[in-house]
């Protein structure tokens, strides 16, 4: 998170907005979003026919727009929205619209520090990447863009794009490949039948993706160079947190799924399904959601599956800061469960959001929903009051406090509580 050390960790409670009052002031109020530091809450509002704006802590932007959608705070606290003006679309940042407009704009993303803002645009039948208000200068026409990614430092932006036009029913052209990856405006040399699962290393030096080599043959391509190894199927690649030359990816071979590293299978045990491979913060351990058999889900850590299984699903695993513990959200018999190292903590809930560990790993804190109300749960047990709206708790840099942001009785509060008392 951007500049988390500079956030206000001393104020125990702030009431920053009366969001219930917004419903009386405006014709319609959309879903609220908050800034990373919890200091701002914002919602798109409808003022009247063909007039939309954003309300931030009770104040609106100076200029309304014809349409607005996809409002998001950048990590550095700037508020972005995609807006329509004179029947053309563009982006507005803190109320100021970019000068250039487009037929369409979507999928805003940010660098880790928030200084780089990117989105996909389309104008006159050509697709492009908008990076800090400027569209890529690309040597080829981009017929379509499927998805994009941005490196943590914001210096590398990559997109899966169709770089070769394809006529209707042109099977030969399809099989020759029309899709590639474009990095900072420069396409890779080769085209593929299909490209999926885009990933960028943390240092921004390497870009990887899945590619389809034939009807039932898939592989991984890194900086335009395909692995020699091919498989019956693959899932999205993941880079080691500190090594751009190490990639892990689920691969299918002989009817089972395995974990492969740099093209070589590293776990000798295969599974019915395998996904969400996750490195520990130091990169020494790997946790993966697996299905040992059909309809039975669990987590495997360094190749060893937990003994407990769940009937519906398991989400992305989460490591404690020291890499010793693993938490995951699982669903069984219609209830969402918090599971740590194979043990279910607390009761089931209607929904659970991604957990966060205390620095020592003793506490797992998460947002939960039950009977239409939201609350903070610690080690699976609800602590404190219910909220009408709630956001994921954030742990302070020194590991002693947690920031909890939520709406109570129509009012938005930002609270800082001691971890020892939560």
Protein Blocks (a to p, Z undefined) as FASTA:
>chain_A
ZZklmpcfkbmbdcfbdfklmmmmpmbdcdddddfkopaccddddfbghiacddeehiac
fbdcfbdchiacdfkopacddddeehiacddeehiacfbdcfbdchiaddfkopaccddd
deehiacddeehiacddfbdcfbdfbdcddfklpaccddddfbdcdehilklmmnopadc
deehiacfbdcfbdchiacdfklpaccddddfbfklccddeehiacfbdcfbdcdddddf
klmkbccddddeehiacddeehiafbfbdcfbdchiacdfkopaccddddfbghiacdde
ehiacfbdcfkbccdddddfkopaccddddeehiacddeehiaehjddfbdcdddddfko
paccddddeehiacddeehiaehjddfbdcdddddfkopaccddddeehiacdddddfkl
ZZ
